[in-house]
């Protein structure tokens, strides 16, 4: 099965301009690797920042949460972002590049799933966090 943008959209309800995952590299029962193509044409770079484009950290975290949603949600479910712990930014994300997301489930309790999440560019970590997710 090809796990491209159409696959991502079949799993989560997000759509442009707020779809932060372009495809899935690999997916198991408790882990997933996905990616976002970061290019100069993205709308966000018109304002962040026109002369020195940097992909915003908050969108990296959102991309990690959406990646977790691709792994955890059944089609038709609505994801809920329940919390962020230990978020750290380790580097800048500048176009052009491929931003890779890696998410691993570490705990499920009372309908809330805790995941370890890391984003990287060319295998260098740029962000990491522990995320809490639920579904409506």
DAZIDA-V658005 format. One record per residue. N is the residue number from 1. RES is the residue in three letters. SS is DSSP state (2 for helix, 1 for strand, 0 for the rest). OMEGA is omega in radians with two decimals (NA if undefined). Layout:
N/RES/SS/OMEGA + N/RES/SS/OMEGA
//
This chain:
1/UNK/0/3.08 + 2/UNK/0/-3.09 + 3/UNK/0/-3.11 + 4/UNK/0/-3.12 + 5/UNK/2/3.11 + 6/UNK/2/3.08 + 7/UNK/2/3.12 + 8/UNK/2/-3.11 + 9/UNK/2/3.06 + 10/UNK/2/-3.07 + 11/UNK/2/-3.12 + 12/UNK/0/-3.07 + 13/UNK/0/-3.10 + 14/UNK/0/3.10 + 15/UNK/0/3.09 + 16/UNK/0/0.14 + 17/UNK/0/-3.06 + 18/UNK/0/3.03 + 19/UNK/0/-3.02 + 20/UNK/0/-3.13 + 21/UNK/0/-3.12 + 22/UNK/0/-3.13 + 23/UNK/1/-3.12 + 24/UNK/1/3.13 + 25/UNK/1/3.08 + 26/UNK/1/-3.12 + 27/UNK/1/3.04 + 28/UNK/0/-3.13 + 29/UNK/0/-3.10 + 30/UNK/0/3.09 + 31/UNK/1/3.13 + 32/UNK/1/2.97 + 33/UNK/1/-3.11 + 34/UNK/1/-3.10 + 35/UNK/1/3.02 + 36/UNK/1/3.07 + 37/UNK/1/-3.13 + 38/UNK/1/3.14 + 39/UNK/0/-3.05 + 40/UNK/0/-3.08 + 41/UNK/0/3.14 + 42/UNK/0/-3.09 + 43/UNK/2/-3.08 + 44/UNK/2/-3.08 + 45/UNK/2/3.04 + 46/UNK/2/-3.12 + 47/UNK/0/-3.05 + 48/UNK/0/-0.26 + 49/UNK/0/-3.01 + 50/UNK/0/-3.10 + 51/UNK/0/3.13 + 52/UNK/0/-3.03 + 53/UNK/0/3.07 + 54/UNK/0/3.08 + 55/UNK/0/-3.02 + 56/UNK/0/3.11 + 57/UNK/2/-3.14 + 58/UNK/2/3.10 + 59/UNK/2/3.03 + 60/UNK/2/3.11 + 61/UNK/2/3.09 + 62/UNK/2/3.10 + 63/UNK/2/3.07 + 64/UNK/2/3.12 + 65/UNK/2/3.11 + 66/UNK/2/3.09 + 67/UNK/2/3.07 + 68/UNK/2/3.10 + 69/UNK/2/3.10 + 70/UNK/2/3.14 + 71/UNK/2/-2.90 + 72/UNK/2/-3.00 + 73/UNK/0/2.94 + 74/UNK/0/3.12 + 75/UNK/0/-3.11 + 76/UNK/0/3.10 + 77/UNK/0/3.07 + 78/UNK/0/-3.13 + 79/UNK/1/3.06 + 80/UNK/1/3.10 + 81/UNK/1/-3.02 + 82/UNK/1/3.12 + 83/UNK/1/3.10 + 84/UNK/1/3.07 + 85/UNK/1/2.98 + 86/UNK/1/3.14 + 87/UNK/1/3.11 + 88/UNK/1/3.06 + 89/UNK/1/-3.01 + 90/UNK/0/-3.11 + 91/UNK/0/3.13 + 92/UNK/0/3.04 + 93/UNK/0/-3.07 + 94/UNK/0/3.14 + 95/UNK/0/-0.14 + 96/UNK/0/3.08 + 97/UNK/1/3.01 + 98/UNK/1/3.10 + 99/UNK/1/-3.14 + 100/UNK/1/3.12 + 101/UNK/1/3.04 + 102/UNK/1/-3.08 + 103/UNK/1/3.11 + 104/UNK/1/3.08 + 105/UNK/1/3.09 + 106/UNK/1/3.13 + 107/UNK/1/3.00 + 108/UNK/1/-3.08 + 109/UNK/1/3.08 + 110/UNK/0/3.08 + 111/UNK/0/3.10 + 112/UNK/1/-3.13 + 113/UNK/1/3.09 + 114/UNK/1/-3.14 + 115/UNK/1/2.92 + 116/UNK/1/-3.07 + 117/UNK/1/3.11 + 118/UNK/1/3.04 + 119/UNK/1/-3.13 + 120/UNK/1/3.02 + 121/UNK/1/-3.10 + 122/UNK/0/3.10 + 123/UNK/0/3.08 + 124/UNK/1/-3.13 + 125/UNK/1/3.07 + 126/UNK/1/3.11 + 127/UNK/1/3.06 + 128/UNK/1/-3.14 + 129/UNK/1/2.91 + 130/UNK/1/-3.08 + 131/UNK/1/3.05 + 132/UNK/1/-3.08 + 133/UNK/1/3.07 + 134/UNK/1/3.06 + 135/UNK/1/3.14 + 136/UNK/0/NA
//
